[in-house]
Amino acid sequence: MTLVPMSRLLLAAAGLACLLLCAAAVPSHAQETPPLPHQEWSFDGVFGTYDKAALQRGFQVYKQICSACHPVKHLYFRDLEALGYTPDQVKAIAVSYQVTDGPNDQGQMYQRPGRPSDPIPGPFPNDEAARAANGGALPPDLSMIVKARDGGPDYVYALMNGFKNPPPAGFSLTPGKYYNEYFPGHQISMPPPLSDGAVTFADGTKSTVPQMAHDVATFLNWASEPNLDTRHRVGARVFLFLIVGVGIFYAAKRKIWSSAH
């Protein structure tokens, strides 16, 4: 049997004691993330569908607030027709953006108004520029964020409503970070993006933080799953077909086998 040197045992014991003391010194609220509050979503369930008014409000929140830092790399302007916008409205939205095109005859890239066929441009030309503008943090692409995070739209909604200033007593917040109840570790580089009245909704809906959070989460769920309505409609038809088919087969079975009794 190999004997472990006493010095190693002492070092291991000291390390274990340090870990226990550190764990005891960190408040429980700093270690645990509370369960996400579940929201009612129009698109939940087998027969759920997107609320187009909420989608348009959510796009408005993204365009006026979130797009300052976050891209939606997988969306094109033409996709916005699915939100209930007319082709002319989509053209007007596209024209309000400047997109990079080229090269021209002189071999130079140039800026021009957007077209419905263009992808929606992000706020930064590349990830390095995004990191430089955000203190080294890279704002994530939002077009698939709902699928990339446990909890989906509930996570987005909770995150938008989870900022606390000041943080709970006893919590040591790193300079330049913000306390968020639902972010893992509770320290996030993003400042609170929403505030009451920050957006004036075209349909007159009051723009409270919970309302804006709910709408932008709806929009981002659509961005990550734009075919949900079609999939639900097809699923409902298949389900109805199977019910009718089972009824027909059962009736046929009874008629065929009735003579055997």
N, C-alpha and C positions, 0 to 999 in steps of 0.2 A: 504494500500500500504506500502511495506517495504522500508524504506529509506536506501540507501547505504552510509556507513560511508565515510566522506570526505577523510580519510587517504587512503581508497581503491581506490577512484577516482583519487587521486594524484598519487598513485603508478601505476595505469593503464595508466594514461596519460604519466607518465615518461617512462614507458616501450614502449609505442607506439612511442614516440618521439625518443627513442634510436634505435628502429627498422628502422624508417625512415631515421635517420642519417646514420646508418650502410649501408642501401641499397644505399643511395646517395653516400657514400664514395667508394663503390665497382664499378670499371669501368664496363661499359656495356659489354666489351669483356670478362670479367671474369664471367659474369652471364649467357651469352648465348653461345650455341654451334651452329656454322653455319651449314646450310644444307649440307648433305654429297654430294660430287661431284659424279654423276653417271658415271660409267665406262661401256665400251662395253665389254660384256662377251659372249664367244662363246656358253655358255650353256643357255643363255636367250631365252625366247620365247618357243612356242609349239614345234618347230622343232630343238631347240638348242641341241648341243652335246658338250662333253668335248674335248678340244684340248689336245691330249696326250703329245705333246711336252711341252706344258705349265704345264701339270700335273707333268711331270718328273722334270722340272726345279723347280717347286714349292716344290716338295718333297726334292730336293737337298737343297733348301733354308731352309726348316724345319730341315733337318738332320744336316746341318752344322752350323746353327745359332739358330733357335728356340728351338731345342731339348735340348739345354743346360739348359733350365729352364722349358719348357712346355712338358707335356706328350700328347700322343694321345691314350688314354686308350682303345678306341673301335676298334683299327686297329690291324690286324695281318699281319705278313710279307707276307703271301700268298695273301692278298688282293692287294698287289702291282702289281700283274699280270694285273689287270684292267688298270694300268697306261701305259701298253705297254711293261713292262719288261718281258723277257722270264723266264721260270722256273729256268734256270741256273743263270740268273742275280739275281733273288729273293733269291736263295740260297746263292749267294755271299754277298748280302746285309745283310742277316740274320746272316751269319757267322762273319760279322764285329762287331756284338754286343755280349756282354756278358750278359747272363740271369741267374737268380737264379733258381736253381732246387733242388730237394731233398724232404725229407731227404734221405741220403745214408744209407749203412748198419750200419754205426756208429751213425745214427740219426742226422747227420749234414747236413745243407744246403750247397750247393756248387755252383760255377760258371762254366758255360760251354758256348761254342759258340751257337748262336741262330740257330733255325731251322725255315723253312717256316711256320710250324704250331704254332709257338710261337706268343703271342701278342708282339707288339713293346714295349720294356721296356722304362719306363720313367727315368728321370734323378735322381729321389730321391726315396728311399724305401717307404716313406709314407708322408702324408701331414705335419706332425710335422717337419720332416727333411727339407721339402721344405720351410716351414715358417722360420725355423732357418737359412737357407742359404740365405734368401731374406729379412732380416730385419723385419720379422713378416708378410710380404705379401705372399699370396698363389698364385703362378702363375696358371692361369686356365688351365684346360684340353682343348686342341685345337680341339679334334676330333668332337665336336659339337658346337664350338664357333660361326660358321656362323649362325646356327639356334637360338643360344641363344642371339644374339645381333640384335637390330633393324637396318635395313639397310643391313644385311647379308654381302656379299662380299664387298659391297661398304664401309661398316664400317671398315672392316679389312684393305682395301686399304687406306682409309683416315687416319686411325690411324697410319699406317706405315709411311705416308708422312706428318703427322701433328705436328711433333716435331719442336719446335722453341727455339733457344738459341742465344741470351738471350730472355726471355719472353717479351711480350709487356710492354711498359712503364707504370708504375703505378700498375703492377700486383705483388702481394706479394707472392712469391713462397716459400713453406715450405722447409726447408733444407732436402735433401735426395730425393726430388721429382723432376720431370721433367715436363716442360710445353708441353702440347699437345693440339692443337687447337680443336680436335674433341673428346677428352675424356671428359665425364661429369665432370664439375668442373675444367677442364684443368690441374689438377695435377695428375700425374701417377707415380707409383713406378718403372715402367720399363724404363730403359735408352733406348735411340734410338738404336734399334737392327740392323738396316741396314745402310750400307755405300757403296758408289760406289766402285765396284770391290771386294767386300767382298767374292763373290763366283765366281769361274770359271766354267761357264756352259759347260757341255759336248758337246752341239751342237754348241758352239761358239757364242751364243747370248751375247750381251754386258750386263753386270750385273749392270745397273743403279738402284738406289733406286726405282723409279717408276716401272721398269721392274720386279724387285724381288718382290715388293709388289703385283703387279698384278698376278704374277705366284703363290706366296704362298697363295694368296686369292683363286685362282682357285683350288689349291690342297686342301685347307681346306673346300671349298664348296663341293668338291668330297667326302672328309672324312665324312662330315655330311649327304651327299645325294648320296651315290655311285650308286644307282639304277636309277639315273635320265635319263641316255641314254635309258635304257630299258623301262622306263615308257613313255618317249617321243615317242619311236618307237611304243609301243602298242597303245598309244593315237592316233598317226597318222593313224594307221591301222583301229582303231575303227571309227575315223572320216571319213575315206574313205569308210568304210563299210556303215555308216549311209547315206552318200551322195548317194551311189549306191542304197541302200535300198529305200530311198525316191523316187529316179527316177523310180525304178521298181514298187513301190506301186502307184505312180502317173499315170504311163502308164497303169497299170492294172485297176485303177479306171476309166480312160477315156474310156478304151475298154468296161468295164462292163456297164457303164452308157450311152455309146453312143447310144445304141439301145432304151433307154428310151426317147430320144429326137426325 
